[in-house]
Every structure is written in structure tokens, then in C-alpha cells.
Amino acid sequence: MIAIDTNILLRYLLDDDEQQSPKARQLITGDIKVLVTDVVLSETIWVLTGKRYNLTRKRVIDVIHALFAERNITFEDSQAVWRALKDFTNATPIKIKGKRKQADFSDALILNKAIRYGELNNIKLSQLFIFDRAAQEIDGIIEPQ
């Protein structure tokens, strides 16, 4: 197994660099399993949803599904990623200062990584505290009082 950095995953997904994209594709579609850590996945989604690429929620969901379908890719914690994808997909939009906002994928992943940590260590996680009001629409996330 090998691990890859965010830039490798981005070059693979975007196919936007004549020199780097083929190398990234060769790594990811080759004969060796590829580890995508939670940090790499979060950074990738952050870049893709930023001002330069501005991917929609639907496209982000499609990207994560495509990564799950890639035979060589292994996630650091596939159960947490899968649960986060579900929470991200089902996040209720709210209005904040006149703008429509929904929870970010990273917020959903943070919650589900914490839950998985509890499950794996036989600890009951009661809440995740976040100030982001949109993230609070996901069950298990609340604002500190």
C-alpha cells in the first residue's frame, strides 16, 4: 500500500496538469492499493468547493462516490467517510444572514470520526460542539452554551 497527498488526488480528479496528472493516474489506477487519509480527503473537498473550482454539493457527492468505486483506493476510515457522506447529503439547508448555507463535508467527517473513535474505544460520545449554525443541523452537533 502507498499513501498519497492531496495534490496527487487533485491532479487525478481534475486531470489538469500535463506532467503531474498522468503520474497521479498511474499511482491511483496501478497495481498497488492507495491510502487516502481523512486529512487528504478533507483538503481535497475543501479545494474543490473553493472559489477556483466551486463544485456543487451534488458534484462533491459524485466525487466521493467515484472514489469509493475506485478499486485501488482505501480510505483511512471508510465507515466514517461513508457516514459523513450520508450526513453531508442529508444536511438541511438554513438561512444565515440572508444566505442559504448547509453543513460542510468536513463538519460531517469530524462528527463521524469522533463517533467512530468512541465506537472503537468503547466510549460513548455524547455531542460534538461547533459554532457553525449550518453544521448544527446534523444530528449530534450542537452549539456550546
Residue frames as a rotation matrix with the C-alpha (Angstrom) as fourth column:
MET 1
0.583 0.812 0.000 0.00
0.812 -0.583 0.000 0.00
0.000 0.000 -1.000 0.00
ILE 2
-0.670 -0.680 0.299 1.05
0.663 -0.729 -0.170 3.57
0.333 0.084 0.939 -0.66
ALA 3
0.184 0.686 -0.704 -0.37
0.757 -0.556 -0.343 6.84
-0.627 -0.469 -0.622 0.67
ILE 4
-0.236 -0.207 0.949 -0.94
0.853 -0.512 0.100 9.94
0.466 0.834 0.297 -1.42
ASP 5
-0.785 -0.081 -0.614 -1.01
0.380 -0.845 -0.375 13.66
-0.488 -0.528 0.695 -0.75
THR 6
0.174 0.912 -0.372 -3.87
0.239 -0.406 -0.882 16.00
-0.955 0.065 -0.289 -1.58
ASN 7
-0.023 -0.224 -0.974 -2.14
-0.766 -0.623 0.161 17.29
-0.643 0.750 -0.157 -4.71
ILE 8
-0.961 -0.274 0.044 -1.86
-0.197 0.785 0.588 13.76
-0.196 0.556 -0.808 -6.12
LEU 9
-0.428 0.877 0.219 -5.59
0.699 0.475 -0.535 13.18
-0.573 -0.076 -0.816 -5.58
LEU 10
0.282 0.526 -0.802 -6.46
-0.084 -0.819 -0.567 16.57
-0.956 0.227 -0.187 -7.07
ARG 11
-0.481 -0.504 -0.717 -4.30
-0.759 -0.170 0.629 16.00
-0.439 0.846 -0.301 -10.18
TYR 12
-0.941 0.191 0.278 -6.03
0.262 0.933 0.246 12.63
-0.213 0.304 -0.929 -10.62
LEU 13
-0.131 0.987 -0.092 -9.53
0.703 0.027 -0.711 14.05
-0.699 -0.157 -0.697 -10.21
LEU 14
0.421 0.310 -0.853 -9.01
-0.135 -0.908 -0.397 17.23
-0.897 0.282 -0.340 -12.21
ASP 15
0.234 -0.434 0.870 -6.65
0.866 0.499 0.016 15.90
-0.441 0.750 0.493 -14.91
ASP 16
0.964 0.266 -0.023 -5.40
0.247 -0.918 -0.309 19.46
-0.103 0.292 -0.951 -15.26
ASP 17
0.416 -0.890 -0.187 -1.63
-0.700 -0.444 0.559 19.15
-0.581 -0.102 -0.807 -15.49
GLU 18
0.700 -0.101 -0.706 0.15
-0.608 0.435 -0.665 17.58
0.375 0.895 0.243 -18.48
GLN 19
-0.289 -0.914 -0.284 3.07
-0.505 0.397 -0.766 16.32
0.813 -0.078 -0.577 -16.39
GLN 20
-0.802 -0.104 0.589 1.55
-0.596 0.210 -0.775 15.57
-0.044 -0.972 -0.230 -12.99
SER 21
0.151 0.978 0.142 -1.90
-0.943 0.186 -0.275 14.22
-0.295 -0.092 0.951 -13.87
PRO 22
0.460 0.005 -0.888 -0.62
-0.518 0.813 -0.264 11.14
0.721 0.582 0.376 -15.76
LYS 23
-0.638 -0.747 -0.187 1.69
-0.218 0.408 -0.886 10.31
0.738 -0.525 -0.424 -12.84
ALA 24
-0.611 0.507 0.608 -1.19
-0.744 -0.105 -0.660 10.67
-0.271 -0.855 0.441 -10.37
ARG 25
0.450 0.810 -0.375 -3.43
-0.892 0.430 -0.140 8.49
0.048 0.398 0.916 -12.57
GLN 26
0.051 -0.528 -0.848 -0.71
-0.353 0.785 -0.510 5.84
0.934 0.325 -0.146 -12.78
LEU 27
-0.881 -0.375 0.289 -0.36
-0.371 0.171 -0.913 5.75
0.293 -0.911 -0.290 -8.99
ILE 28
-0.404 0.809 0.427 -4.11
-0.778 -0.058 -0.625 5.53
-0.481 -0.585 0.653 -8.33
THR 29
0.631 0.707 -0.320 -5.02
-0.765 0.498 -0.408 3.09
-0.129 0.503 0.855 -11.10
GLY 30
-0.242 -0.846 -0.476 -1.90
-0.835 0.431 -0.342 0.94
0.494 0.315 -0.810 -10.82
ASP 31
0.076 0.188 -0.979 -1.47
0.022 0.982 0.190 -2.39
0.997 -0.036 0.071 -9.06
ILE 32
-0.765 -0.426 -0.483 -0.88
0.492 0.098 -0.865 -1.08
0.416 -0.900 0.134 -5.54
LYS 33
0.308 0.880 -0.362 -3.56
0.914 -0.168 0.370 -0.10
0.265 -0.445 -0.856 -3.01
VAL 34
-0.540 -0.409 0.735 -3.71
0.300 -0.910 -0.286 3.64
0.786 0.066 0.614 -2.31
LEU 35
-0.205 0.409 -0.889 -4.50
0.972 -0.020 -0.233 5.08
-0.113 -0.912 -0.394 1.11
VAL 36
-0.247 0.234 0.940 -6.50
0.185 -0.941 0.283 8.29
0.951 0.244 0.189 1.18
THR 37
-0.751 -0.075 -0.656 -6.31
0.657 0.013 -0.753 9.69
0.065 -0.997 0.039 4.69
ASP 38
0.283 0.912 -0.298 -9.09
0.938 -0.327 -0.111 11.76
-0.199 -0.248 -0.948 6.23
VAL 39
0.043 -0.353 -0.934 -6.91
0.170 -0.919 0.355 14.87
-0.985 -0.174 0.020 6.01
VAL 40
-0.915 -0.399 0.062 -6.26
0.099 -0.073 0.992 14.33
-0.391 0.914 0.106 2.30
LEU 41
-0.401 0.845 0.355 -9.96
0.887 0.262 0.379 13.79
0.228 0.467 -0.855 1.62
SER 42
0.408 0.567 -0.715 -10.96
0.756 -0.649 -0.083 16.88
-0.511 -0.507 -0.694 3.61
GLU 43
-0.307 -0.604 -0.736 -8.35
-0.006 -0.772 0.636 19.06
-0.952 0.200 0.233 1.92
THR 44
-0.907 -0.020 0.421 -9.41
0.405 0.240 0.882 17.76
-0.119 0.971 -0.209 -1.48
ILE 45
0.019 0.992 0.127 -13.08
0.989 -0.038 0.143 18.58
0.147 0.123 -0.981 -0.88
TRP 46
0.304 0.025 -0.952 -12.10
0.482 -0.866 0.131 21.98
-0.822 -0.499 -0.276 0.53
VAL 47
-0.705 -0.622 -0.341 -10.13
-0.021 -0.462 0.886 22.81
-0.709 0.632 0.313 -2.64
LEU 48
-0.795 0.401 0.456 -12.86
0.594 0.357 0.721 21.50
0.126 0.844 -0.522 -4.95
THR 49
0.251 0.960 -0.126 -15.57
0.964 -0.235 0.128 23.56
0.093 -0.153 -0.984 -3.25
GLY 50
-0.200 -0.433 -0.879 -13.43
0.544 -0.795 0.268 26.71
-0.815 -0.425 0.395 -3.06
LYS 51
0.332 0.382 -0.862 -13.59
-0.269 -0.838 -0.475 29.73
-0.904 0.390 -0.176 -5.33
ARG 52
-0.551 -0.645 -0.531 -11.39
-0.679 -0.024 0.734 28.27
-0.485 0.764 -0.425 -8.07
TYR 53
-0.981 0.136 -0.135 -13.37
0.032 0.811 0.584 25.07
0.189 0.569 -0.800 -8.79
ASN 54
-0.616 0.770 0.167 -16.64
-0.766 -0.535 -0.357 25.88
-0.186 -0.347 0.919 -6.98
LEU 55
-0.825 0.309 -0.473 -18.02
0.054 0.877 0.478 22.32
0.563 0.369 -0.740 -7.12
THR 56
-0.008 0.918 0.396 -21.65
-0.777 -0.255 0.576 21.96
0.630 -0.303 0.715 -6.11
ARG 57
-0.127 0.072 0.989 -22.77
-0.850 0.506 -0.145 19.65
-0.511 -0.860 -0.003 -3.30
LYS 58
0.843 0.521 0.134 -24.07
-0.361 0.733 -0.577 17.22
-0.399 0.438 0.806 -5.91
ARG 59
0.623 -0.682 -0.383 -20.68
-0.371 0.174 -0.912 17.11
0.689 0.710 -0.144 -7.64
VAL 60
-0.291 -0.709 0.643 -18.88
-0.927 0.043 -0.372 16.63
0.236 -0.704 -0.670 -4.30
ILE 61
0.270 0.497 0.825 -21.17
-0.649 0.727 -0.226 13.70
-0.712 -0.474 0.518 -3.54
ASP 62
0.972 0.083 -0.220 -20.43
-0.230 0.538 -0.811 12.27
0.051 0.839 0.542 -7.01
VAL 63
0.185 -0.981 -0.063 -16.67
-0.685 -0.083 -0.724 12.66
0.704 0.177 -0.687 -6.46
ILE 64
-0.328 -0.302 0.895 -16.78
-0.911 0.354 -0.214 10.81
-0.252 -0.885 -0.391 -3.15
HIS 65
0.650 0.600 0.465 -18.91
-0.399 0.791 -0.463 8.04
-0.646 0.116 0.754 -4.67
ALA 66
0.829 -0.388 -0.402 -16.41
-0.333 0.235 -0.913 7.76
0.449 0.891 0.066 -7.54
LEU 67
-0.181 -0.931 0.316 -13.54
-0.876 0.006 -0.483 7.46
0.448 -0.364 -0.817 -5.06
PHE 68
0.004 0.270 0.963 -15.39
-0.722 0.667 -0.184 4.67
-0.692 -0.694 0.197 -3.25
ALA 69
0.899 0.428 0.096 -15.81
-0.227 0.641 -0.733 2.92
-0.376 0.637 0.673 -6.61
GLU 70
0.391 -0.838 -0.381 -12.11
-0.790 -0.094 -0.606 3.18
0.472 0.538 -0.699 -7.45
ARG 71
0.814 0.067 -0.577 -10.76
0.054 0.980 0.190 -0.35
0.578 -0.186 0.794 -6.89
ASN 72
-0.036 -0.954 -0.299 -7.38
0.600 0.219 -0.769 0.71
0.799 -0.207 0.564 -5.52
ILE 73
-0.364 -0.117 0.924 -8.47
-0.412 -0.869 -0.273 3.44
0.835 -0.480 0.268 -3.12
THR 74
-0.014 0.301 -0.954 -8.73
0.830 0.536 0.157 2.65
0.558 -0.789 -0.257 0.56
PHE 75
0.350 0.190 0.917 -9.93
-0.244 -0.927 0.286 5.29
0.904 -0.324 -0.278 3.00
GLU 76
-0.709 -0.628 0.321 -8.37
-0.406 -0.010 -0.914 5.72
0.577 -0.778 -0.248 6.42
ASP 77
-0.809 0.553 0.201 -11.80
0.039 0.391 -0.920 5.06
-0.587 -0.736 -0.338 7.94
SER 78
-0.909 0.412 0.059 -14.27
0.069 0.010 0.998 4.13
0.410 0.911 -0.038 5.22
GLN 79
-0.194 0.883 -0.428 -17.17
0.948 0.281 0.151 3.76
0.254 -0.377 -0.891 7.67
ALA 80
-0.159 0.083 -0.984 -16.68
0.560 -0.813 -0.159 7.30
-0.813 -0.576 0.083 8.97
VAL 81
-0.913 -0.194 -0.358 -16.36
-0.174 -0.610 0.773 8.64
-0.369 0.769 0.523 5.41
TRP 82
-0.724 0.689 0.036 -19.49
0.442 0.423 0.791 6.78
0.529 0.589 -0.611 4.32
ARG 83
0.010 0.723 -0.690 -21.47
0.992 -0.094 -0.085 8.07
-0.126 -0.684 -0.719 7.33
ALA 84
-0.426 -0.244 -0.871 -20.15
0.251 -0.957 0.145 11.59
-0.869 -0.157 0.469 6.76
LEU 85
-0.996 0.087 0.017 -21.22
0.000 -0.186 0.983 11.40
0.089 0.979 0.185 3.13
LYS 86
-0.318 0.934 -0.161 -24.71
0.826 0.356 0.438 10.41
0.466 0.006 -0.885 4.26
ASP 87
0.084 0.319 -0.944 -24.89
0.811 -0.572 -0.121 13.30
-0.579 -0.756 -0.306 6.76
PHE 88
-0.733 -0.427 -0.529 -23.48
0.036 -0.801 0.597 15.74
-0.679 0.418 0.603 4.19
THR 89
-0.881 0.433 0.192 -26.02
0.290 0.173 0.941 14.57
0.375 0.885 -0.278 1.61
ASN 90
-0.033 0.960 -0.278 -28.94
0.840 0.177 0.513 14.89
0.542 -0.217 -0.812 4.04
ALA 91
-0.712 -0.299 -0.636 -27.87
0.643 -0.643 -0.417 18.15
-0.284 -0.705 0.649 5.71
THR 92
0.377 0.924 0.067 -30.76
0.914 -0.359 -0.186 20.58
-0.148 0.132 -0.980 6.00
PRO 93
-0.470 -0.527 0.708 -30.08
0.637 -0.758 -0.141 23.99
0.611 0.384 0.692 4.47
ILE 94
0.269 0.527 -0.806 -30.68
0.891 -0.454 0.000 27.02
-0.366 -0.718 -0.591 6.68
LYS 95
0.515 -0.081 0.853 -30.63
0.436 -0.832 -0.343 30.77
0.738 0.548 -0.394 6.12
ILE 96
0.220 -0.537 -0.815 -27.85
0.873 -0.265 0.410 32.71
-0.436 -0.801 0.410 7.80
LYS 97
-0.296 -0.281 -0.913 -27.74
0.064 -0.959 0.275 36.47
-0.953 0.023 0.302 7.22
GLY 98
0.377 0.627 -0.682 -29.92
-0.632 -0.364 -0.684 36.06
-0.677 0.689 0.258 4.15
LYS 99
-0.238 -0.521 -0.820 -27.75
-0.934 0.354 0.046 33.36
0.266 0.777 -0.571 2.59
ARG 100
0.865 0.496 -0.081 -28.60
-0.476 0.860 0.183 29.67
0.160 -0.120 0.980 2.24
LYS 101
-0.210 -0.974 0.086 -25.97
-0.926 0.170 -0.338 27.51
0.315 -0.150 -0.937 3.93
GLN 102
0.871 0.379 -0.313 -25.51
-0.275 0.904 0.329 23.79
0.407 -0.200 0.891 4.56
ALA 103
0.677 -0.626 0.387 -23.04
-0.268 0.280 0.922 21.83
-0.686 -0.727 0.022 6.63
ASP 104
0.188 -0.734 -0.652 -19.65
-0.974 -0.054 -0.221 21.23
0.127 0.677 -0.725 5.05
PHE 105
0.622 -0.052 -0.781 -18.35
-0.131 0.977 -0.169 17.75
0.772 0.208 0.601 4.36
SER 106
-0.452 -0.888 -0.083 -15.51
-0.023 0.104 -0.994 18.33
0.892 -0.448 -0.067 6.82
ASP 107
-0.402 0.390 0.829 -18.01
-0.905 -0.308 -0.294 19.03
0.141 -0.868 0.476 9.63
ALA 108
0.700 0.701 -0.133 -19.79
-0.690 0.713 0.124 15.77
0.182 0.005 0.983 8.90
LEU 109
0.351 -0.659 -0.665 -16.47
0.070 0.726 -0.684 13.92
0.934 0.193 0.301 8.79
ILE 110
-0.611 -0.563 0.557 -15.33
-0.472 -0.305 -0.827 15.43
0.635 -0.768 -0.080 12.10
LEU 111
0.092 0.747 0.658 -18.53
-0.994 0.110 0.015 14.22
-0.061 -0.655 0.753 13.77
ASN 112
0.873 0.358 -0.330 -18.33
-0.414 0.903 -0.117 10.75
0.256 0.239 0.937 12.29
LYS 113
-0.036 -0.939 -0.342 -14.63
-0.053 0.343 -0.938 10.35
0.998 -0.016 -0.062 13.07
ALA 114
-0.573 -0.127 0.810 -15.41
-0.763 -0.279 -0.584 11.25
0.300 -0.952 0.063 16.69
ILE 115
0.486 0.821 0.299 -18.27
-0.867 0.495 0.051 8.73
-0.106 -0.284 0.953 16.79
ARG 116
0.710 -0.282 -0.646 -16.03
-0.124 0.853 -0.508 6.03
0.693 0.440 0.570 15.28
TYR 117
-0.429 -0.873 0.231 -13.31
-0.374 -0.062 -0.925 6.82
0.822 -0.484 -0.300 17.82
GLY 118
-0.234 0.445 0.864 -15.86
-0.966 -0.010 -0.257 6.25
-0.105 -0.895 0.433 20.55
GLU 119
0.792 0.577 -0.201 -17.07
-0.604 0.787 -0.122 3.01
0.088 0.218 0.972 18.98
LEU 120
0.436 -0.706 -0.558 -13.55
-0.051 0.599 -0.799 1.67
0.898 0.377 0.226 18.54
ASN 121
-0.661 -0.735 0.151 -12.56
-0.131 -0.085 -0.988 2.61
0.739 -0.673 -0.040 22.09
ASN 122
-0.203 0.693 -0.692 -15.81
0.783 0.539 0.310 1.67
0.588 -0.479 -0.652 23.82
ILE 123
-0.804 -0.019 -0.594 -16.55
0.391 -0.770 -0.504 5.29
-0.448 -0.637 0.627 24.78
LYS 124
0.165 0.914 0.371 -19.94
0.979 -0.106 -0.173 6.92
-0.119 0.391 -0.913 24.29
LEU 125
-0.913 -0.377 0.155 -19.59
0.402 -0.894 0.195 10.25
0.065 0.241 0.968 22.55
SER 126
-0.205 0.909 -0.364 -22.47
0.745 -0.097 -0.660 12.43
-0.635 -0.406 -0.657 23.65
GLN 127
0.853 0.490 -0.182 -22.06
0.283 -0.725 -0.628 15.56
-0.439 0.484 -0.757 21.50
LEU 128
-0.273 -0.858 0.435 -19.81
0.962 -0.250 0.112 17.42
0.013 0.449 0.893 19.10
PHE 129
0.425 0.380 -0.822 -19.68
0.503 -0.854 -0.135 21.16
-0.753 -0.356 -0.554 19.74
ILE 130
-0.511 -0.486 0.709 -19.40
0.859 -0.305 0.410 23.52
0.017 0.819 0.574 16.76
PHE 131
-0.501 0.301 -0.812 -20.22
0.118 -0.905 -0.408 27.22
-0.858 -0.300 0.418 16.40
ASP 132
-0.954 0.109 -0.278 -21.22
-0.295 -0.194 0.936 26.83
0.048 0.975 0.217 12.71
ARG 133
-0.310 0.926 0.215 -25.03
-0.668 -0.051 -0.743 27.02
-0.677 -0.373 0.634 12.69
ALA 134
0.270 0.395 -0.878 -25.37
-0.926 0.357 -0.124 25.08
0.265 0.846 0.462 9.43
ALA 135
-0.583 -0.565 -0.584 -23.32
-0.362 0.824 -0.436 22.21
0.728 -0.043 -0.685 10.86
GLN 136
-0.842 0.284 0.458 -25.66
-0.440 0.131 -0.889 22.11
-0.313 -0.950 0.015 13.86
GLU 137
0.151 0.918 -0.367 -28.36
-0.986 0.112 -0.125 20.77
-0.074 0.381 0.922 11.53
ILE 138
-0.134 -0.267 -0.954 -26.58
-0.339 0.917 -0.209 17.39
0.931 0.296 -0.214 11.61
ASP 139
0.867 0.498 -0.014 -27.74
-0.193 0.363 0.912 15.19
0.459 -0.788 0.411 14.47
GLY 140
0.605 -0.633 -0.483 -25.14
0.794 0.527 0.303 15.06
0.063 -0.567 0.821 17.22
ILE 141
-0.551 -0.756 0.353 -23.72
0.713 -0.646 -0.270 18.54
0.433 0.103 0.896 16.59
ILE 142
0.612 0.742 -0.275 -24.68
0.777 -0.499 0.383 21.35
0.147 -0.448 -0.882 18.94
GLU 143
0.207 -0.479 0.853 -23.60
0.005 -0.871 -0.491 24.87
0.978 0.106 -0.177 19.81
PRO 144
-0.575 -0.445 -0.686 -21.74
0.697 0.172 -0.696 25.39
0.428 -0.879 0.211 23.07
GLN 145
0.540 0.828 0.151 -23.87
0.549 -0.483 0.682 27.19
0.638 -0.285 -0.715 25.68
